[in-house]
Amino acid sequence: MKISKKIVLIGHFGVGKSSLIRRFVENTFTEDYKVTIGVHILKKEVTLPKSNDDITLVIWDLEGNDDITNTRPSYLIGTNGFLYVFDMTRPATYQSLENDLDYIKDRYPNIPLKVIGNKKDLVTNDFIKQNKDVFGRFVDFYTSAKSGTNVDDVFTNLAEAVIKEAKK
Amino acid sequence: MLEQYKKEYSQSVNQYIVVDLDGNILESDNVIFPDVVGKNLSDIHPFFESVHSALLEPNKRHIFSCIHLTNPENQTIITDIIVKTFDGKQPPLVAILDLTTHYDNYQTTAQVRNESVINSQILELKNEYLQEKEAFKNAFIANFSHELRDPLTGILTFSDILKKTHLNDEQLNYLRVIDSSSTYLKQLIEDILDISKIEAGKLDLVISPFNIKQLLEDIQSVFAIKAQQKGLELITNFNDNLPEIVGGDALRLRQVLSNLLENAIKFTEEGTVTFNASLNQIRAQKASIHFQVKDTGIGIPEDKLEDIFTSFTQLNNSQAYKGAGLGLAIAKHLVSLTHSKISVDSTVGEGSTFSTNINFILDKNQVLKSKKKDVLTPPKSNRKFSILLVEDSEITQLSILKILASRGNYFLDIVTKGEDVIPRIENSEFDLILMDIKLPNSYGDEITKLIRKMPEREHKKIPVIALTARVMKDDLKRYKKAGINDVIQKPFDENTLVSKIEEYLK
């Protein structure tokens, strides 16, 4: 049976949500920043390495918002999994990380959520260690859409969690 | 605006689709997606795969704004999509409204806004980074210079002491080399500290009355010798109508004029160096004095005239002219603190002329006060004075011991640790305390606070003079607040130390 799951990427503008999706779906990257307005929807079929399930991920690339509570509720109808993305080089994009995660978990308690520190290519490992108070507590993956680091892993890991949740 | 909206909305194109609860298309017009009857909504676009659940809730109206779809011509259209459900008898309606033109305009605005916010955040971060780097540099310079001062104090004072012993001509020549090298090193450290103060915005003028004619004559006598040593002639023209006592920062004025003269002599191989000072005007209790230093030296190319005032810039990079290239940068900044500028005219091979106009205060009260002070002479006394030196550096201890011992009227007691100071004061009678600021595990200003809180009145009133290299504006405020009476800056020479001590033991 064909399984289709809706994945929503959420976070401030300019953090690289569209670039992560482009890297995952098309395996391409561009340095040019084009702001996302509204929502772009792409899909990709994947075979999950652990369960061997075939799954179609319908990926919703939401416009960035510095206040997550302003996200249009209609965009989140039928969501099966969240990816919260922030830019490790811009503190403004993770200053409200804890509150944002609480907000999502409160409203969508049973929906898997993964947190991504993006633009890993622009920071050093020392920088990540120095910010372990924030990053270490919340981050599931450090990614680089530019180099592709961890990008496939993020999506497949979330898909596994979504399938696991669906089977409960 | 209304007309613009009307125009935009009148161009919009709408498609209405009737579906069953599984998303199968029952009826549709063919405006955006033709020939879709019989297909499922999810065949039109992945968007619809995710909104099946919205079809199942009766009597609801969901609006999905700004959804990017791809039409059969493979073009991106930006739409609002309305999903309206009714009760069980009536099938749901899906309306697709093509608002591409409207959203394109919004996209342009959002692009500009977001780029601007991101750029300003990045600039802020860069600025923070640069400020941190700058603070680190200034702290490093201040600390490093401080560490250099203790050994330099030793060299300077022992050179002075050595001069007074019986030396033959050869030994005296060697001593002169040590003396001039250490004096140059001292000047270099002071320049570097000044530059770090300037860059930290912590260099301010200290205004007090002084005899400007005397100061100019002092400078003349120093540089006449320097010029003569290089085979040059120093010509001075100080106008007779110059005021005698003015209010200003004598130390910094001396520094500016000395830097200009030092440079003139350095870059002149033959000919003259002319030093002029004349009164421009007196207005509103202020005197504007014009200073000019002119040389017949190597000159400066026109395109480099601005560069010479930049720190660590020396145009002639050959080893013929020593120096860190800080003098003019410091002079320029000091003059700018008086709201003035240094101008320069130069011709390569003919020489350079540096000029500036500086305002001084002409206040009768200050002048009288200063004159009164000038005629005071310290009373001579045969009394012996007891001094406590709080200092951990053995070199500085030995230097001060030698200097004071040579005077014959001082007893010196030394403690090296902060915790020993109060007990020593309680058990002795001191006329003055020389207090190092940075001690092992304690600070001289904190110890002074404790001294000022001692119960015995005599102890509270003992003059405390700080010995330190840390003389930034904030440091001086802190020392004063702690009850420190005065400061001797490291490295110091014999005269500075003795005259400051005598000032408080009159």
Interface residues (C-beta under 8 A of the other chain):
Chain A: S4 K6 F13 G14 Y33 K34 V35 I37 G38 V39 H40 I41 L42 K43 T56 V58 W60 E63 G64 R72 S74 Y75 I77 G78 T79 T89 R90 P91 A92
Chain B: H45 P46 F47 E49 S50 V51 H52 S53 A54 H62 I63 F64 S65 C66 I67 H68 I78 Y103 Y106 Q107 A110 Q111 N114 E115 V117 I118 Q121 I122 L125
